[in-house]
Amino acid sequence: MNVITPINLVGLNRQAIEAWFLQHQHKAFHGRNVMKWLHKHGVLDWQLMTDIGKRLRTELATNAIAKIPKIALEQTAQDGTRKWLLELGDGNCIEAVYIPDDNRSTLCISSQVGCALNCQFCSTARQGFVRNLNVAEIVGQVWVAARKLGAQRFTNQLTNVVLMGMGEPLANFNNVVQAMDLLQDDLAYGLSKYRITLSTAGIVPALRRLRTVSDVNLAVSLHAPNDELRNQLVPINRKYPIAELLAACKEFIADDKRRKITFEYVMLDGINDQDIHLSQLVRLMQSVPAKVNLIPLNPFPETIYRSSSETRIEEFRQRLLQGGIMSTTRKTRGGDIEAACGQLVGQVHKNIQRNLHLTLRRN
Ligand code: SAH
């Protein structure tokens, strides 16, 4: 007997949900209607979708599911930063962080469980790569935030979504692109492309492909101004060195003269914050339409790195500004709840890691 696994309709963008309804001998507009119920109204129970005929509702209950990650833990920091640890149904967890600010409020979401890229200062890297998130799991993080922030006030309370949580979004290309479609769809979250930012460590072929299907904002994790150092800190650089990465960045925004790429630069004391790095960085950033976001390192227990001092970070910012490069320093937020990338899940995995370290040390 053929057992058909019910499809999770939360993970289908407009094109895919219309196709699914047509394939099941229903009109495409029913698909759009269901999409609105699921995302805009946050209703996951078919029986509560009151303007959908009873027969169709029964059919949905048989052939489809509407599933969102479950909140395993919720924390709110003194500065209003909120963090949700979400359980995916297979024991894996991811996290999403909400960062309210004066004139913008940002939700930072994950794209993978763990990460394969092994950036040296990142706590997600310690977990290694586990698996890609599916579309419903990516969008589900926004669904959860929308419900938690109060659906009505959602658009006031959440102005931006950034793919800067766990994982490398361009290594989960198709699912991330579909999820970004849903974020922009008026029947779902209705965010403008200017309010979505994808952050990548620089998988160049995927970046080139992204340009053909999406024009959201791009942030690039640079973190070092020369290949020798970047090879160590961001190992994917060995495959796609800085010159190639910057060429792809220029292409990405070539059609619009007003656009800039944000380059993230985590400030590591004594590692990438010396005078030589500063002059190399200024020169490099003058060669592309760039904004630089200087990030104080968010330390985590196993890291050997320390953040540069506030004074040093400010010196970097001033020199970049003098060089004509827009430059900001990221505020450290949610410090009391460990809201930095991968840190809460890091706690969950700590015991496993400790055992692993002990085993390795013993051998
Ligand atoms: N893989 C993607 C997105 C996830 S990381 C990328 O590399 O861009 C999101 C951002 O957080 C990146 O700029 C990353 O380098 C930075 N980051 C990682 N660990 C950090 C830490 N401990 N302190 C500060 N920033 C960190």
Residues whose N, C-alpha, C, O or C-beta is under 5 A from the ligand:
A	BS01	SAH	F121 C122 S123 L163 M164 G165 G167 E168 P169 S199 T200 A201 S221 E264 V266 I295 P296 L297 N298 C341
